Amino acid sequence: MLWSRELVNLSVMYKKFLILAMVLGVSSMLSAPVQASEAVSGEELEQMEESNYDSSTAYINDIEIYGSNIIKPEFILSKISLKKGDLYDKDAMQRDLKSIYKLGYFTERMKAIPVKNSNGTISLKIIVEENIPVTDFTIEGNTVVSSDEIMQYLLPLKGRPQNITAINQAMEQINQCYYNKGYILSKIDSIYDDPDGTLNLSITEGKINRIMITGNEKTKEYVIERNVMTEPGTVYNENQIKQDLVRLYSTQAFKDVNRTIEVSEDDPDRFDVTIELKEQRTASISIGGGLDSATGAFGSVGISDNNFKGKNQRVSLTGMVGSGILMSDSSIKSHMNYQAELSFFEPHFLNADNSLMSKLYFRDLGSYQIPLAVERRIGLEGTVAHRLKYNKHLSSTFTTGVEYIHLSEGDQGNVDSLFRSHGIDIAERAKQLEGGFFLRLAPGLAYDSRDSAVNPRHGVLASMRYEEAFGLDGFGKTNGRLTGMAKKFIPVAKKSSLTFTGRAGLKVHGSNMPEIMAYRLGGPYTIRGYKVNGVGTGTSFVMGSAELATPIPFTDRLKVNFLQNLRLTFWVDAGQVFDPTLASVLYNRPNHAITAGIGLKINMPGVGPLSVDYGFPLTNPGPNGSPNGYFTFGVGDMMY
């Protein structure tokens, strides 16, 4: 960081004064100008000096100040050690004269004259000469900070004698004003006075001569440039360049991003900025496996490139095979889980404020929502996100796509028995198995002011989305749903956080909305401590959570990246579904629940939180639930 701390350059008359002046903040102790103390003529001064004598054994009867016109004599008297009634001390008087001079308002031409009184005491006459008062100001060179804002630091000087300490303090405040706004290369180039008392201030703000980029081999230069908002010819701003570096790092094309600043060879008042990049491998092949409540024991394979053709586009193809939902109740058909997805992300769609995420997917699994059914989905979807310029935390989204949903019977015998035991006509089963071919249109808003996407401690994360699903194979299936979520993050102690979450969903219209589109509660992503759908399914829902996340004691002191993101959580979940579906009736689900539990969570960049939780129901879990609760395993954040 470059910074200038130049002393004030005043006229020749005051150069000696400026060199000897020392820093002492006194401006706040000064009052408004008062009537000048008694003036002293040359003849009177001669008479005082002629009466001077050896007064080392005399007491001070009074002390008088001569020559102060603006500075109150009482203020000067408060700054010296000798007082009325003290034994006169010549050395102490010399120290007091130095103290008066250090106030910064007077020239070096000052003296103290002891005058003999008839009663044997002395009257101490202190003669001072004030500096020329400040009458006005001129400011040159400022473009990014207004003259009015700069003047607020200078105006306290007006009408008072020039004071090197006060002027330097004002300069420091102006420099700090620029620094706080991110203009760290700005400096006060010079300050000088005119004979009439006008102070002239010249500022060099530190403009950028050129911006250079180094280190990119694969990434196209125009991709880098569109992420750098700083431009040549503008005043350098550290806050803006940091945002540029964060944008570049967020592209995931680079493992390191930095910047250097050098004085331009063409113009010493301008600077050359170099953005230094270190690219990382962006293409990868992954093979993995594990356990998840939704997919069971699973294996996966994927291939991806986060900087496709050097254009910062992301392409990935993934496939997964799982054994089926773990810890599910008898309502979910034991069926292998097959999933495949091809996705493409364009971070600069039409312009810098838009991004596009598109995907083609296939899913075949035991249905979460339709008892003992096998569910198959094939879909194509695209989402455009748009950053709103008037609020950096707010963005809008619009999703469109088509999806084919097919449901087939998984266990006819158990289904027949289930319907008979509840006295429900088996003809209702056909309605449950109704899928369809849908066109989806879904506008939404998202707000994100979190301080970090990994282990956030401050801020708010909120979203709202309306989805209209048009039945292409039967318009009667058309329905509209509104969903919303809000999270508030509150810091606790040094590294912990408390999170309050509220979620809700509502069917706006669609009396013949297929049951497969109903909301569900229960499982790792909604009400923990219940099996998937264990609370119930319905056409609307509301739920809330409170969670305390804290580092595991002592592990946060270990320099292991894995442990730095590990959190111990204590939480309470509560929720209710409304207008229960037939599935909730068939399995006597409680439709409302309150749970409490403990868990472990690790936030993985690019993946999200991986969590293991154990929850206990605090309300009746229903005949198919367990009063002792359940473990749940989750990948990603809690969803609607």
BATOR-399481 format. One record per residue (C-alpha): residue in one letter; x, y, z. Coordinates in steps of 0.25 Angstrom, whole numbers, padded with zeros to 4 digits, always signed. Example, Ala and Ser with C-alpha at 12.3 -4.5 7.8 and 13.67 -1.06 7.14 Angstrom:
<nodes>
a+0049-0018+0031/s+0055-0004+0029/
</nodes>
This chain:
<nodes>
m+0000+0000+0000/l+0005+0014-0004/w+0002+0025+0006/s+0007+0039+0007/r+0010+0047+0020/e+0015+0060+0016/l+0017+0072+0025/v+0011+0085+0022/n+0019+0094+0013/l+0016+0108+0017/s+0022+0121+0012/v+0037+0125+0015/m+0033+0134+0027/y+0028+0121+0035/k+0038+0110+0030/k+0045+0111+0043/f+0033+0110+0051/l+0028+0098+0043/i+0041+0090+0045/l+0041+0092+0060/a+0026+0090+0063/m+0022+0077+0070/v+0009+0069+0070/l-0001+0073+0081/g-0016+0073+0079/v-0022+0085+0085/s-0032+0090+0075/s-0043+0084+0083/m-0039+0092+0095/l-0040+0106+0088/s-0052+0115+0089/a-0057+0125+0079/p-0049+0137+0076/v-0049+0147+0088/q-0045+0162+0090/a-0030+0163+0088/s-0022+0165+0101/e-0015+0178+0103/a-0005+0182+0092/v+0009+0186+0096/s+0016+0197+0089/g+0031+0197+0086/e+0033+0208+0096/e+0026+0200+0107/l+0034+0188+0103/e+0047+0196+0106/q+0042+0200+0119/m+0039+0186+0123/e+0052+0181+0119/e+0059+0193+0126/s+0052+0189+0139/n+0057+0174+0138/y+0065+0170+0149/d+0070+0158+0157/s+0056+0152+0162/s+0060+0138+0166/t+0055+0141+0180/a+0043+0148+0177/y+0028+0143+0176/i+0019+0145+0164/n+0008+0155+0167/d+0001+0153+0154/i+0003+0148+0140/e-0001+0156+0128/i-0002+0151+0113/y+0001+0161+0102/g-0001+0160+0087/s-0011+0149+0087/n-0023+0153+0078/i-0031+0141+0075/i-0026+0131+0085/k-0031+0134+0099/p-0021+0138+0109/e-0028+0128+0119/f-0025+0117+0110/i-0010+0120+0109/l-0009+0122+0124/s-0015+0108+0126/k-0003+0102+0118/i+0008+0107+0126/s+0014+0102+0140/l+0016+0116+0147/k+0004+0121+0154/k+0001+0134+0162/g+0008+0132+0176/d+0019+0123+0171/l+0034+0127+0173/y+0039+0132+0160/d+0048+0121+0153/k+0055+0125+0140/d+0057+0111+0136/a+0043+0108+0138/m+0039+0120+0130/q+0047+0116+0118/r+0040+0102+0119/d+0027+0110+0119/l+0031+0118+0107/k+0034+0105+0099/s+0020+0099+0104/i+0013+0112+0098/y+0021+0110+0085/k+0017+0096+0084/l+0003+0100+0084/g+0005+0103+0069/y-0002+0116+0068/f+0010+0126+0071/t+0023+0130+0064/e+0036+0127+0071/r+0037+0142+0074/m+0032+0142+0088/k+0038+0146+0102/a+0035+0146+0117/i+0039+0159+0125/p+0038+0159+0140/v+0035+0174+0145/k+0038+0178+0159/n+0026+0183+0167/s+0027+0192+0179/n+0024+0182+0189/g+0035+0173+0185/t+0027+0163+0176/i+0028+0163+0161/s+0018+0164+0150/l+0021+0154+0139/k+0019+0159+0125/i+0018+0148+0114/i+0018+0154+0100/v+0014+0145+0088/e+0012+0147+0073/e+0000+0139+0066/n+0002+0133+0053/i-0006+0139+0041/p-0021+0133+0043/v-0027+0124+0033/t-0037+0131+0024/d-0041+0122+0013/f-0037+0109+0005/t-0036+0104-0009/i-0036+0089-0013/e-0030+0083-0026/g-0029+0070-0032/n-0041+0063-0025/t-0051+0055-0033/v-0056+0043-0025/v-0058+0050-0012/s-0066+0063-0012/s-0060+0077-0008/d-0071+0078+0002/e-0067+0065+0009/i-0053+0070+0009/m-0057+0083+0015/q-0063+0077+0027/y-0049+0074+0032/l-0043+0088+0028/l-0054+0097+0033/p-0050+0096+0048/l-0037+0103+0044/k-0044+0115+0038/g-0043+0128+0046/r-0031+0122+0055/p-0016+0125+0054/q-0009+0115+0045/n-0006+0102+0054/i+0003+0092+0048/t-0002+0081+0058/a-0017+0084+0054/i-0013+0085+0039/n-0006+0072+0040/q-0018+0065+0047/a-0027+0070+0036/m-0018+0065+0025/e-0018+0051+0033/q-0033+0051+0033/i-0034+0054+0019/n-0025+0043+0015/q-0033+0034+0024/c-0046+0038+0017/y-0040+0034+0004/y-0034+0021+0010/n-0047+0017+0016/k-0054+0018+0003/g-0043+0009-0003/y-0035+0019-0010/i-0022+0015-0004/l-0013+0021-0014/s-0018+0035-0012/k-0009+0045-0005/i-0009+0060-0002/d+0002+0065-0012/s+0004+0079-0005/i-0002+0089+0004/y+0003+0104+0004/d-0003+0117+0009/d-0005+0131+0002/p-0001+0144+0009/d-0016+0146+0011/g-0017+0133+0020/t-0023+0124+0009/l-0019+0110+0010/n-0017+0103-0004/l-0019+0088-0004/s-0014+0079-0016/i-0018+0064-0016/t-0013+0053-0025/e-0024+0042-0025/g-0016+0031-0032/k-0021+0028-0045/i-0019+0014-0053/n-0010+0015-0065/r-0013+0001-0070/i-0017-0013-0065/m-0009-0025-0069/i-0013-0040-0068/t-0002-0051-0066/g-0003-0066-0063/n-0014-0070-0072/e-0011-0081-0082/k-0025-0088-0084/t-0034-0077-0080/k-0038-0067-0091/e-0034-0053-0087/y-0048-0047-0090/v-0053-0057-0080/i-0044-0051-0070/e-0046-0037-0074/r-0062-0038-0073/n-0060-0041-0058/v-0051-0029-0056/m-0060-0017-0054/t-0048-0008-0051/e-0044+0000-0063/p-0031+0008-0068/g-0033+0023-0066/t-0041+0022-0053/v-0036+0024-0039/y-0031+0012-0032/n-0040+0006-0022/e-0035-0006-0014/n-0050-0010-0010/q-0054-0011-0024/i-0041-0019-0028/k-0044-0028-0017/q-0057-0031-0023/d-0051-0033-0036/l-0041-0044-0030/v-0053-0051-0023/r-0061-0052-0036/l-0048-0058-0043/y-0046-0068-0032/s-0061-0071-0032/t-0060-0076-0046/q-0052-0088-0040/a-0042-0087-0052/f-0031-0082-0043/k-0025-0087-0030/d-0018-0074-0027/v-0022-0059-0031/n-0014-0047-0027/r-0010-0033-0031/t+0002-0024-0031/i+0003-0009-0033/e+0015-0001-0039/v+0017+0013-0042/s+0015+0016-0057/e+0028+0019-0064/d+0020+0028-0073/d+0014+0037-0062/p+0019+0036-0047/d+0005+0040-0043/r-0002+0028-0049/f+0000+0013-0046/d+0000+0000-0054/v-0008-0011-0048/t-0004-0026-0051/i-0014-0037-0048/e-0006-0050-0046/l-0013-0063-0048/k-0010-0078-0046/e-0019-0087-0053/q-0023-0100-0047/r-0027-0113-0053/t-0042-0112-0056/a-0045-0125-0063/s-0047-0137-0054/i-0053-0151-0053/s-0059-0155-0040/i-0063-0169-0035/g-0069-0170-0021/g-0080-0176-0012/g-0086-0175+0001/l-0099-0175+0009/d-0110-0165+0008/s-0124-0166+0014/a-0130-0163+0000/t-0122-0173-0008/g-0117-0183+0001/a-0104-0189-0001/f-0099-0183-0014/g-0088-0183-0024/s-0086-0171-0034/v-0077-0167-0046/g-0075-0154-0052/i-0067-0146-0062/s-0067-0130-0062/d-0059-0118-0066/n-0061-0105-0059/n-0054-0097-0070/f-0059-0103-0083/k-0051-0099-0095/g-0045-0088-0086/k-0058-0080-0086/n-0061-0082-0071/q-0073-0091-0075/r-0076-0103-0066/v-0080-0116-0072/s-0083-0129-0065/l-0088-0143-0067/t-0091-0151-0054/g-0098-0165-0052/m-0102-0171-0039/v-0107-0185-0035/g-0113-0187-0021/s-0119-0198-0013/g-0131-0190-0009/i-0136-0181+0002/l-0130-0185+0016/m-0139-0185+0028/s-0151-0183+0021/d-0165-0188+0026/s-0173-0199+0019/s-0179-0188+0009/i-0167-0187+0001/k-0164-0198-0010/s-0151-0205-0008/h-0145-0202-0022/m-0131-0199-0028/n-0129-0184-0030/y-0124-0180-0043/q-0120-0165-0047/a-0113-0159-0058/e-0111-0144-0061/l-0104-0135-0072/s-0102-0121-0067/f-0097-0108-0074/f-0094-0095-0067/e-0091-0082-0074/p-0087-0071-0064/h-0088-0060-0075/f-0102-0062-0082/l-0104-0050-0091/n-0097-0040-0081/a-0090-0040-0068/d-0102-0039-0060/n-0108-0052-0065/s-0104-0067-0063/l-0111-0079-0069/m-0112-0093-0063/s-0118-0104-0071/k-0119-0119-0069/l-0124-0132-0075/y-0128-0143-0065/f-0133-0157-0063/r-0138-0163-0049/d-0143-0176-0046/l-0146-0180-0032/g-0156-0184-0021/s-0166-0172-0020/y-0164-0164-0007/q-0179-0159-0008/i-0187-0170-0014/p-0188-0182-0006/l-0181-0195-0012/a-0180-0188-0025/v-0168-0188-0035/e-0166-0174-0040/r-0158-0170-0053/r-0155-0155-0057/i-0149-0150-0070/g-0147-0135-0071/l-0140-0123-0078/e-0139-0111-0070/g-0132-0097-0071/t-0131-0086-0061/v-0126-0072-0064/a-0122-0064-0051/h-0121-0048-0052/r-0113-0040-0042/l-0121-0027-0039/k-0112-0015-0040/y-0120-0007-0029/n-0117-0017-0018/k-0104-0026-0019/h-0111-0036-0010/l-0123-0038-0018/s-0125-0046-0031/s-0137-0051-0039/t-0138-0065-0046/f-0147-0071-0056/t-0147-0086-0059/t-0154-0093-0070/g-0154-0107-0074/v-0162-0120-0078/e-0163-0132-0069/y-0170-0146-0072/i-0174-0153-0059/h-0178-0168-0059/l-0183-0176-0048/s-0185-0191-0047/e-0190-0201-0037/g-0179-0207-0029/d-0187-0216-0019/q-0201-0219-0023/g-0204-0229-0012/n-0200-0220-0001/v-0207-0208-0007/d-0220-0216-0008/s-0219-0220+0006/l-0215-0206+0011/f-0228-0200+0004/r-0237-0210+0009/s-0232-0208+0024/h-0236-0194+0023/g-0249-0196+0015/i-0244-0188+0003/d-0249-0191-0011/i-0237-0197-0019/a-0241-0188-0030/e-0234-0177-0023/r-0221-0184-0026/a-0222-0180-0040/k-0222-0165-0036/q-0210-0167-0027/l-0202-0173-0039/e-0206-0161-0048/g-0193-0155-0054/g-0193-0146-0066/f-0185-0138-0076/f-0183-0124-0071/l-0177-0110-0076/r-0172-0103-0064/l-0170-0088-0063/a-0165-0083-0050/p-0161-0068-0047/g-0153-0066-0033/l-0146-0056-0025/a-0133-0059-0016/y-0127-0051-0005/d-0113-0054+0000/s-0105-0045+0010/r-0097-0056+0017/d-0083-0053+0020/s-0079-0067+0015/a-0085-0078+0007/v-0077-0088+0016/n-0080-0087+0031/p-0088-0074+0030/r-0089-0066+0043/h-0095-0053+0039/g-0106-0049+0029/v-0119-0054+0023/l-0122-0064+0012/a-0136-0064+0006/s-0144-0068-0006/m-0158-0068-0012/r-0162-0076-0024/y-0175-0078-0031/e-0177-0090-0041/e-0188-0092-0051/a-0188-0106-0056/f-0196-0107-0069/g-0202-0121-0072/l-0198-0124-0086/d-0206-0137-0087/g-0218-0132-0079/f-0220-0118-0076/g-0228-0122-0063/k-0215-0125-0056/t-0210-0111-0058/n-0206-0105-0044/g-0199-0094-0037/r-0190-0094-0025/l-0183-0083-0017/t-0171-0087-0008/g-0162-0078+0001/m-0151-0079+0011/a-0143-0070+0020/k-0131-0072+0029/k-0125-0063+0039/f-0110-0065+0043/i-0106-0059+0057/p-0092-0060+0062/v-0090-0066+0075/a-0076-0065+0083/k-0064-0065+0073/k-0067-0077+0064/s-0081-0082+0066/s-0094-0077+0060/l-0109-0078+0063/t-0118-0080+0051/f-0133-0078+0050/t-0140-0084+0038/g-0155-0082+0033/r-0161-0090+0021/a-0175-0090+0015/g-0182-0095+0003/l-0196-0094-0003/k-0204-0099-0014/v-0209-0087-0021/h-0219-0094-0030/g-0221-0107-0037/s-0232-0116-0031/n-0227-0128-0039/m-0212-0126-0036/p-0206-0140-0036/e-0202-0145-0022/i-0188-0147-0027/m-0186-0132-0027/a-0191-0130-0012/y-0181-0125-0001/r-0175-0135+0008/l-0169-0134+0022/g-0160-0143+0029/g-0145-0148+0027/p-0132-0141+0026/y-0136-0129+0018/t-0149-0125+0025/i-0152-0130+0039/r-0141-0138+0045/g-0143-0150+0054/y-0154-0155+0045/k-0153-0165+0033/v-0155-0159+0019/n-0169-0154+0018/g-0171-0159+0033/v-0178-0146+0037/g-0188-0146+0025/t-0191-0140+0011/g-0201-0130+0007/t-0204-0118-0002/s-0197-0108+0007/f-0188-0108+0019/v-0181-0099+0029/m-0168-0102+0037/g-0157-0095+0045/s-0144-0099+0051/a-0134-0093+0061/e-0119-0098+0060/l-0107-0095+0068/a-0094-0099+0060/t-0081-0099+0068/p-0067-0105+0065/i-0064-0117+0073/p-0056-0113+0085/f-0040-0113+0082/t-0042-0118+0068/d-0042-0104+0062/r-0028-0102+0067/l-0023-0113+0059/k-0017-0108+0045/v-0025-0118+0037/n-0035-0113+0026/f-0045-0124+0028/l-0046-0121+0043/q-0047-0106+0041/n-0061-0108+0034/l-0066-0118+0044/r-0078-0113+0053/l-0085-0120+0064/t-0100-0116+0063/f-0111-0115+0073/w-0125-0113+0067/v-0140-0113+0068/d-0149-0115+0056/a-0164-0113+0056/g-0174-0114+0044/q-0188-0117+0039/v-0195-0121+0026/f-0209-0117+0023/d-0219-0123+0014/p-0213-0137+0015/t-0212-0146+0003/l-0217-0160+0002/a-0204-0166+0006/s-0204-0159+0019/v-0217-0165+0022/l-0213-0179+0018/y-0201-0179+0028/n-0208-0171+0039/r-0197-0160+0038/p-0197-0149+0049/n-0196-0138+0039/h-0189-0129+0050/a-0177-0131+0058/i-0167-0125+0067/t-0153-0131+0068/a-0140-0128+0075/g-0126-0134+0073/i-0111-0133+0071/g-0103-0135+0058/l-0089-0133+0051/k-0088-0124+0039/i-0077-0122+0029/n-0078-0111+0018/m-0071-0115+0005/p-0069-0104-0005/g-0076-0107-0017/v-0085-0118-0011/g-0091-0112+0001/p-0093-0117+0015/l-0092-0132+0018/s-0099-0136+0031/v-0102-0147+0040/d-0113-0144+0050/y-0120-0152+0061/g-0134-0146+0065/f-0144-0150+0076/p-0159-0147+0073/l-0165-0138+0084/t-0179-0140+0079/n-0187-0153+0075/p-0179-0160+0064/g-0191-0168+0059/p-0192-0183+0058/n-0181-0184+0047/g-0171-0175+0054/s-0162-0178+0066/p-0162-0170+0079/n-0147-0172+0080/g-0145-0165+0067/y-0135-0168+0056/f-0122-0165+0049/t-0123-0157+0036/f-0112-0154+0026/g-0112-0143+0017/v-0105-0137+0005/g-0107-0122+0002/d-0116-0112+0010/m-0130-0115+0015/m-0140-0113+0003/y-0155-0110+0002/
</nodes>
